[in-house]
């Protein structure tokens, strides 16, 4: 059994984030969340447990996130054994962040990977900055306070961006796309929002709001 480590945070500003959830990592790696969860299950990345907003979640640190980005970029250039050696070498090098990581007979230039990860984490921070928060912590789209995850649920339910804008004409196309991206990186725990609106359901009885 792989060891479990515990930490506790109530809120963590993205610009200084040192650990990432599977959803955040999937956003940064630009791949399905199931692929990241598979990596957490199979290793060698080691997930730790933290409490966020009262919920126990698995997270990985920046070095492990960097490893996932690098090996996915290099693809089949590294054998499973070389990947394990690369992972160990990265953790030995941390936090010096050298331009080159050596292990066995390999030398891997990592400066470009470091720059790419910085750009992607900055994009994640900018995404969070485009969203407001209600007094209860609910992510909202300004200026009307529409819940971000409500809009994302409509898109997930099959509504087009144009259809969402018809229902919420005071939102912009950028608002809707922000909601989609934000909900992907920061899923809402608990009961999901309906995947259609009451107005659409009233116009078409076959479209009943789902819970």
N, C-alpha and C positions, 0 to 999 in steps of 0.2 A: 504493500500500500504506500502511495506517495505521501510524504508528510504534509500536514496542513499548518499554516501559520496564520495568526490572527492579528489584525490591527483595527483601529477604529477611527473613522472620520465622519463628521457630520456634513461638511461641505468642502469642496476642493476647487479653488479657482483654476480654470483650464490653463491659463498661461504658465502656471507653476505645477501643473499636474505631473506627478511622478508615477502614477499607476493608472491603468486603463481597463475598463470593463470589456467584455467580449464584443459588445455592440460598438463601443468607441473604437476598439481595435479593428473591427470589420470595416467601419467607415474609413479609417486611416489606410487600411490595406486595400480598400476597394474590392472586397470580396464578400461572399455571403457569411453571415454570422455563424452558420453551421460549420464552416471550414475553420473558423477561429476556435470554436468550442471543441472541435475534433483535435486541434493542435493542443489545447489545454488538457484534453483527456489522454492523449498519446505521448506528450512530451516532445523534446526535452524541456520545453518552457514550463516553468513552475508557477502555477497560480497561487496567489495568497488570498486570504479572505478578509474583507473589510465590511464595515457596516456603513451603508449610505442611505440616509433618510430612513433609518430604522430597519433596513433590509440587508441581509447577509448576501454579498455578491462576490464572485471570483474576479480578481483583477490580476494583471501582469504589469511588471515594471517596464521602464523605458528600454532597458537593455534587451529584455525578452521581445518587446515590440520591434526593436531594431533588428533583432535576429530574424523574426518572421518576415519583415520587409526584405532583408538581404537574401534569404534563402529562396523566397518566392521570385525575386528578380533574377537570381542566378539559375533557377530552375534545376535542370538535370546535371549542371556542371559539378555539383557536389554529390558524392555518394552518401548513403545514410551514415556511414562511419565518419566521413569527413564533416558532415553536418554536426554530429555530436562533438567532434573536436573543435569545430568553429565556435559552437555554443560555449564550450568551456573556455576557449581562448578569449572570447568577448568578455566573459565575466572576470577573467583575470586582468584584462586591460581596463575595465571600468574602474573609476570614472575618468580615466585619462583621455579617452576618446582619440586614440592615435589615428593617423591617416591610413595606417596599414595594420592588419591583424595577421599574425603568423601562427601557423599550427601545422605540425608534421612537415610535409614538403610543400605546403601551400602558403601563398601570400595573397591576401585579399585586400585590395584597395577599398577603403570604406568611406572616404571623404564624401563622395557623391551620395552615398546612402544616408550619411548624416545630414547633408543639406536637404535631401528629399524628405526625410522625416521631419525636419524643422519646418519645411514648407507645409507639410500636411497637418502637423499639429497646430500651426498658426491658422490654417483654414478652419480647423475644428473650433479653435477659440473664437474666431470671427463669426462662425455660425452661431455659437452660443450668445455672442454679443448682440446679434440681430433679433434676439427673442427677449421679450419682457417677462416679468414674473408677477403674479398676483400676490396678495398678502399671504395666502395659504401655500405659496410656492408653486402654484400651477403655471406652466409655461403658456404665455399668451402672445398673440400677435397684436401689435399696436395698430391703430389707436383705439379700436373698439373692444379690446380684451377678449377676442375670440380664442378659445383654447387651441393651441398648436396641434395637440393630438386628435382633436375633433376633426380638424381639416385633413390631417394625415389619414385618419380612418376612412374618410370619404374617398380619398384617392385610392386607398387600398381596396375599398369596396367596388372600385371600377369606374368611379366618376372621373371624367376628364378635368383638366385644369380649367377649361372654358366653362364646363358645367358648374364647377365649384364657384367660379367667379359670377355666374348668373345668380347663384343662391346668396353669395356674399359680395355684392358689387362694390362695397367700400374697401375690399382687399385688392391688392395688386397681384400681378402674376408672380412677382418676386416673393411676396408674402406666402403664396401657396407653395412655391418651390422650396422656400425656407422651411415651411412646416413639414414637407415631405422629408427633407434631409435631416432636420432636427430630430424628428420622431425615429428615424432610422438609427441615428447615433445615440439617442437618449430615449429608449422605449419607456412608456409609461406603465408602471406596475399597477396591478389591480384590474378591475373590470374595464374592458375596452369600450370606447365610444361607438355609437351606432355608425354603420357604414353607408347610411343614406340620411337625408334630411327629412323632417316631418313634411315640409312642403312637397317634396318629390313623392313621398309615400302617399300623400293625399291626392296628388294628381294621377298617380298610377297605383292602384290597390295591390298590384303584384310586388311592389317595392315596400315591404314592411321593414321598419327599422329593426336591426338585429342587435342583440345585447352582447 
